[in-house]
């Protein structure tokens, strides 16, 4: 008998994610995040803590939500 994995704990809104954590959450490579940040391509907010780059969990979630588009399925007659 297998046991189900425990439900993921919600990330507190003000929790700061490392580049690796944010990249993992977005399913991209950390280098991709760095490219987006340096080019300003997607305007994903970040926080500089000394030399370290961090991303607020709430900002990442809001950014993803802002990029969602409605489904475009068409109904067929019948």
N, C-alpha and C positions, 0 to 999 in steps of 0.2 A: 504494500500500500504506500503510495507516495503522498507526501504532504504538500499542500499548496504553499507557495512562497508568501511570506507576510506582505500585506499591502504596503506599497511605498509610502513613506512618511512625506507629507507635504513639506515643501521647502519654504521656510519663513520668507516673507516678502523682502526684508532688508538683508537677507543672507547674501554675502558676497561669494560668488563662484570664481574659482581660478579659471584661467584660460582653458585648461584641459577639461574641467567640469562643464563649462559653458559649451565647449566644442562637442563634448559627448552628449549633452542634452539636445543640441541641435543636429547631431549626427553628421558633423563636418570635422575636418582636421583642424588642429590648433593653428596651423599655418594659414588656413583659409580665413579664420577669424582675424588673424593679424593683417592679412591682405585687405579684408573688408574695412578694418579699423583705419589702416594707413591711407587707403584710397577714398574713404568716406562713401563707399559704394552703397551700403545699405543703412547707414546711419544708426547702427546698433549702439546704444549708449554704453559707455564703459567708465570705470573709475580707476584713476591712477593712485596707487598706494606706494609711495616711494618709486622704485623701479618696476614694481609689479603692476600688472593690469588685472583688474577684477571686473566682474559683471554682476549687477544686482539681479537676483532671481526674478524679482517683479518686472524689471526692465526687459529681461529676455522673454518672459511670458507675454508681456504686452507687445513686444516686437513681433513675436510669432502670431499673436492674435490679429495684429494690424495687417499681416500679410495673408490672412485667410481670405479666400474668395468663395462666393456661393457656388454651389454645383450648377452645371450648365446642361444637365440632361434635358432632352426634349421629350415630351409626351407624343406618342404616336396615336393616330386616329384609330378608333376601333372599339 
